[in-house]
Amino acid sequence: MKLTPRLADFLWSPAPFEEATPVSSAADRAGAAEMSAAPYAHQPLLGPRVELRPLARSDAEALVAAASDGALWNLPFTEVPSAGTVARYIRDALDGRAAGTALPYATVIRESGQVVGTTRFCRISARHRKLEIGGTWLATAWQRSFVNTEAKFLMLRFAFERLGCVRVQFQADAGNRASRAALLRLGAVEEGIARSERIMPDGRLRDSVQFSIVEREWPAVRERLARRLAQGGPAPD
């Protein structure tokens, strides 16, 4: 059965965990308990059409199949696994989850169960109540569809409304103009460029453009994304 989302599907949905207690003042933030993502490490994030399922070693074959749609491992802007690198790729992701610094997911189409890519929370800072959304890629056939938009919506809602983040950040290769434009359409604010921020698999020194959404901006971003998804509008991929 084809899923046709409604606005209500995005503005509210039941969740198997408690919402974060709002922390609205400096005094509240100083006395608040540290943010913890650990209790949610093995819980999926569910939308009307997309499931973000905690990544597992058994996803190796499905990830390579998704990446084969467009030979994505040849992309210069991000790291995508091939048959020869997928074991290390998943191991590194799961090591981050075990250390409490990352929550990696397989991106799944709920209607078919097909794995079409991956994404993750990373650089999780419990003390400062912030994290990064990154490591995102999708099979070519699912790019510029609802998938990335719905996945980002699920992750942002989880970060702000469940974990109680005060900041969610993103990074894009300075040369990847499409990704930079997509983050602006998402509602993120461009903050600046970190030069030689990382070494890419081919040895290139990558300059990364940093973006963020902060908690006071989330209600407006949420409303806009929810309406776009419910209307089937253009996706910010």
Secondary structure, 3 states (H helix, E strand, C coil): CCCCCCHHHHHCCCCCCCCCCCCCCHHHHHHCCCCCCHHHCCCCEECCCEEEEECCHHHHHHHHHHHHCCCHHHCCCCCCCCCCCHHHHHHHHHHHHHHCCCEEEEEEECCCCCEEEEEEEEEEECCCCEEEEEEEEECHHHCCCHHHHHHHHHHHHHHHHHHCCCEEEEEEECCCHHHHHHHHHHCCEEEEEEEEEEECCCCCEEEEEEEEEEHHHHHHHHHHHHHHHHHCCCCCC
